[in-house]
Amino acid sequence: MNMTDLPNSAVIDVIGLTKTFGAFTAVDKVTFTVARGEVFGFLGPNGAGKSTTIRMLCGLLRPTGGTASVGGHDIGSEPELVRETIGYMSQRFSLYKDLTVAENLSFFGGVYGLRGARLRDRSAAVVAMADLKGMEDRPAGMLSGAHQQRLALGCAILHEPGILFLDEPTSGVDPISRRHFWDLIQDMAADGVTILVTTHFMDEAEFCGRIGFISGGRLVALDTPTRLKHDAVAEDLFELELHAFREGIEPFRHIAGAEAVTYFGSRIHMFCRRGTQTADSLKQAAGGLGYGVRSVAGIPVTLEDAFVRLAQKQQTHTTS
């Protein structure tokens, strides 16, 4: 089946996907779809099951249960065809550091079946896209982290795949390089490439059309960034700046109405049941605990706040 014949909803179609390792369930009945040209964010804590899911969808790991099709090919019965359809970039620099930029492109182009003029044309396009002009003879290991990242992306898209899997692709690069990388991602999506990406950076997650949040192997939320921020947090959110943390934040958990308390950089975020606290009353309550409070303010929910609450709720559900 040609990918252009597929309906948008079927570009990536996952139903009840499960993977167990002995008694441990790494991925537990995960279900979602990704449309053509969509940038789909796959987020969750370390060990949540993100990479295991991606490895199954790439045809690298056989699922224990459930089904999934990628580009119209079944991941269980047609893993080779799946791998021909996709591009994959892992969270670790996966190229050959002793080979030059040109040699890496030639090698991976050969892996994807590119030869002659086609390989030369695609290599030149990748060099231009990755801003590697003049570096073709430089060993990949001598490149900056940002250029290594772009070269790895370029090798993943040499064969112009219609589907791209990116597993934490921006780890270890500076914010400006991360933004440039996401400009490239958005350009590819605008050209119809379907992209599934995992990331730990919440500002990056905002660039995704939809986000699936996985925790403990289960998909616990799936929606747009805006809807996730609205639906994941059912409490009033306050930010407190203290003069000093002293013995930590545990006493704040006992303030009336407090549902959760978390560190947020040098400040504290408190999730309180609707209407139980105001900024003034919370400042008084903190003062009553003996804390010096610089400021208290009600604030809008960020994606990071939403994911903290989702993870907390999932942990409570699992242990209860």
C-alpha positions in Angstrom: 0.0 0.0 0.0 1.3 3.4 -0.9 1.3 5.9 1.9 -0.5 8.5 -0.2 -3.4 6.1 -0.4 -3.8 6.1 3.4 -6.3 8.2 5.3 -4.8 10.7 7.7 -5.9 8.7 10.8 -4.1 5.6 9.6 -0.5 6.9 9.2 0.3 5.6 12.7 -2.5 3.5 14.2 -1.9 1.9 17.6 -4.5 -0.4 19.3 -3.9 -1.9 22.7 -0.1 -2.2 22.2 1.5 -4.1 25.1 5.0 -5.2 25.9 6.0 -7.4 28.9 9.4 -8.5 30.1 8.7 -11.5 32.3 6.4 -10.2 35.1 7.1 -6.6 34.2 4.8 -4.7 32.0 6.7 -1.9 30.2 3.8 -0.8 27.9 0.3 -1.5 28.9 -2.5 -1.5 26.3 -1.5 1.8 24.7 -3.9 3.2 22.0 -3.5 6.3 19.8 -3.4 7.4 16.1 -1.2 10.0 14.4 -2.3 11.9 11.3 -0.3 12.6 8.2 1.8 15.8 8.7 1.1 15.9 12.5 3.8 16.5 15.1 2.8 14.2 17.9 4.6 14.5 21.2 5.1 11.5 23.4 6.0 12.5 26.9 6.5 10.8 30.3 9.0 10.2 33.1 12.1 8.1 32.6 11.2 4.5 32.5 7.5 5.3 31.6 7.6 3.2 28.4 8.3 5.8 25.7 11.4 4.3 24.1 9.9 0.8 24.3 6.8 2.0 22.4 8.9 3.6 19.8 11.1 0.5 19.3 8.0 -1.5 18.7 6.6 1.0 16.2 9.9 1.0 14.4 9.7 -2.8 14.0 12.7 -3.3 16.3 10.9 -5.0 19.1 8.1 -7.5 18.8 5.0 -6.6 20.9 3.5 -9.0 23.4 0.0 -7.9 22.6 -2.1 -5.5 20.7 -1.6 -4.3 17.1 -0.1 -1.3 15.3 0.3 -0.2 11.7 2.9 2.3 10.5 2.6 3.6 7.0 0.1 0.9 6.3 2.4 -1.9 7.4 1.8 -4.2 10.4 4.6 -3.9 12.9 4.3 -7.6 13.9 4.1 -9.3 10.5 5.9 -6.6 8.3 8.7 -5.1 10.4 11.0 -4.9 7.4 8.5 -2.9 5.4 7.9 -0.6 8.4 11.7 0.1 8.7 11.8 1.0 5.0 8.9 3.5 5.5 10.3 5.4 8.4 13.3 7.5 9.6 14.5 7.0 13.1 16.8 9.2 15.3 17.7 8.0 18.7 18.4 10.0 21.8 22.1 9.1 21.6 24.4 10.2 18.8 24.0 7.1 16.6 26.4 7.9 13.8 30.0 6.8 13.3 32.2 9.4 14.9 35.4 8.2 13.1 33.8 8.6 9.7 33.6 12.1 8.1 30.3 13.8 7.5 30.4 12.7 3.8 31.3 9.1 4.7 28.4 8.9 7.2 26.0 10.2 4.5 27.4 7.8 2.0 27.1 4.8 4.4 23.5 5.5 5.6 22.5 6.4 2.0 23.7 3.0 1.0 21.8 1.4 3.8 18.6 3.0 2.5 19.4 1.9 -1.0 20.4 5.3 -2.4 23.1 5.2 -5.2 24.8 7.4 -7.7 23.2 10.7 -8.6 20.3 10.2 -6.2 22.7 9.7 -3.2 24.7 12.8 -4.3 21.6 14.9 -4.6 20.2 13.8 -1.2 23.6 14.2 0.5 23.9 17.8 -0.8 20.4 18.6 0.4 21.1 17.2 3.9 24.4 19.2 4.0 22.5 22.4 3.2 19.6 21.6 5.6 22.1 20.8 8.5 24.3 23.8 7.8 27.3 21.5 7.3 28.7 23.1 4.1 32.5 23.1 4.3 32.5 20.4 7.0 32.0 17.4 4.7 35.6 16.1 5.4 35.4 16.6 9.1 35.0 13.5 11.3 31.5 13.4 12.9 33.0 13.1 16.3 34.7 16.5 15.9 31.5 18.3 15.2 29.7 20.4 17.8 26.8 18.9 19.6 24.3 20.9 17.5 26.0 19.9 14.2 26.1 16.2 15.3 22.4 16.4 16.0 21.6 17.9 12.6 23.8 15.3 10.9 22.0 12.5 12.7 18.6 14.0 11.6 19.9 14.4 8.1 21.0 10.7 7.9 17.5 9.7 9.2 15.8 11.6 6.4 18.2 10.8 3.5 15.6 8.5 1.9 12.8 11.1 2.4 10.6 8.9 4.7 7.0 9.9 5.2 7.2 9.0 8.9 9.9 10.1 11.3 10.5 8.9 14.9 12.7 11.1 17.1 13.6 9.8 20.5 14.7 12.8 22.7 16.6 14.3 19.7 17.6 17.6 21.4 19.2 16.2 24.6 22.5 17.9 25.3 22.2 20.9 22.9 21.8 24.5 23.7 18.4 26.4 23.5 19.2 28.2 20.3 20.2 25.0 18.5 17.1 23.3 19.9 14.9 26.1 18.5 16.6 25.8 15.1 16.1 22.0 15.2 12.3 22.5 15.8 12.1 24.9 12.9 13.4 22.1 10.7 10.8 19.7 12.2 7.9 22.1 11.6 9.1 22.6 8.0 9.1 18.9 7.4 5.6 18.5 9.0 4.4 21.3 6.7 5.6 19.2 3.8 3.4 16.3 5.0 6.0 14.3 7.0 4.4 12.6 10.1 6.6 13.0 13.2 6.4 11.3 16.5 8.9 12.8 19.0 9.7 12.3 22.7 11.2 15.1 24.7 11.8 16.2 28.3 11.6 19.9 27.4 8.2 21.4 28.1 8.8 24.4 25.8 9.3 21.9 23.0 6.1 20.0 23.8 4.2 23.2 23.1 5.3 22.9 19.4 3.4 19.6 19.1 -0.1 19.4 17.7 -1.1 16.8 20.2 0.6 15.2 23.2 0.3 11.7 24.6 1.5 11.4 28.2 2.6 7.9 29.3 3.3 6.9 32.9 3.9 3.5 34.3 3.4 2.1 30.8 -0.1 3.5 30.4 -1.3 6.4 28.2 -2.9 8.5 30.9 -3.7 11.6 28.8 -3.9 12.5 25.1 -4.9 16.0 23.8 -3.6 19.3 22.5 -1.2 21.2 24.8 -3.9 23.8 25.6 -6.5 21.1 26.5 -4.0 19.2 28.6 -3.2 22.2 30.7 -6.9 22.9 31.2 -8.0 19.3 32.0 -5.0 17.9 33.9 -5.2 20.3 36.8 -8.5 20.6 38.7 -7.1 22.8 41.5 -6.2 26.4 41.9 -2.4 26.8 41.4 -0.3 29.1 43.5 3.4 30.0 43.3 5.2 30.8 46.6 8.7 32.4 46.9 10.2 31.8 50.3 13.2 33.5 52.0 14.5 29.9 52.8 13.2 26.4 52.5 14.4 25.4 55.9 13.3 21.7 56.5 11.7 21.4 53.1 8.1 21.6 51.8 6.5 18.8 53.7 4.7 21.1 56.2 2.9 22.8 53.3 1.1 19.5 52.5 -0.9 20.0 55.7 -2.2 23.4 54.8 -6.0 23.3 54.4 -7.0 22.5 50.9 -3.5 21.5 49.7 -3.7 18.6 47.2 -0.1 18.6 46.1 3.1 20.6 46.6 6.1 20.6 44.3 9.4 22.4 43.9 9.5 24.6 40.8 13.1 25.9 40.6 13.7 28.1 43.6 10.0 28.4 44.3 7.1 26.2 45.4 4.0 25.4 43.4 0.9 24.5 45.5 -2.2 22.8 44.0 -5.2 23.7 46.3 -8.8 22.6 46.1 -10.9 25.2 44.2 -11.8 28.1 46.4 -10.1 26.9 49.6 -7.2 29.4 49.5 -6.4 32.8 48.2 -2.9 34.3 47.8 -3.4 36.3 51.0 -4.7 33.4 53.1 -1.9 31.1 51.8 0.7 33.6 52.7 -0.7 33.8 56.2 -0.8 30.0 56.4 2.8 29.7 55.4 3.7 32.4 57.8 2.0 30.4 60.5 4.3 27.5 59.8 7.3 29.8 60.5 8.3 30.4 56.9 9.3 33.9 55.7 7.3 34.4 52.5 8.5 36.9 49.8 5.4 36.5 47.6 2.4 34.3 46.8 0.4 34.5 43.6 -2.2 32.6 41.7 -0.7 31.6 38.4 -1.8 29.9 35.1 -1.0 26.2 34.6 2.0 25.3 32.5 2.6 22.0 30.7 5.1 21.1 33.3 2.5 21.6 36.1 0.0 19.5 34.1 2.5 16.6 33.7 3.5 16.8 37.4 -0.2 16.4 38.4 -0.8 13.6 35.8 2.3 11.7 37.1 1.2 12.2 40.7 -2.3 11.0 40.0 -1.1 7.9 38.1 1.3 7.1 41.0 -1.5 7.4 43.5 -3.8 5.2 41.3 -1.0 2.6 41.0 -0.2 2.4 44.7 -3.8 2.5 45.9 
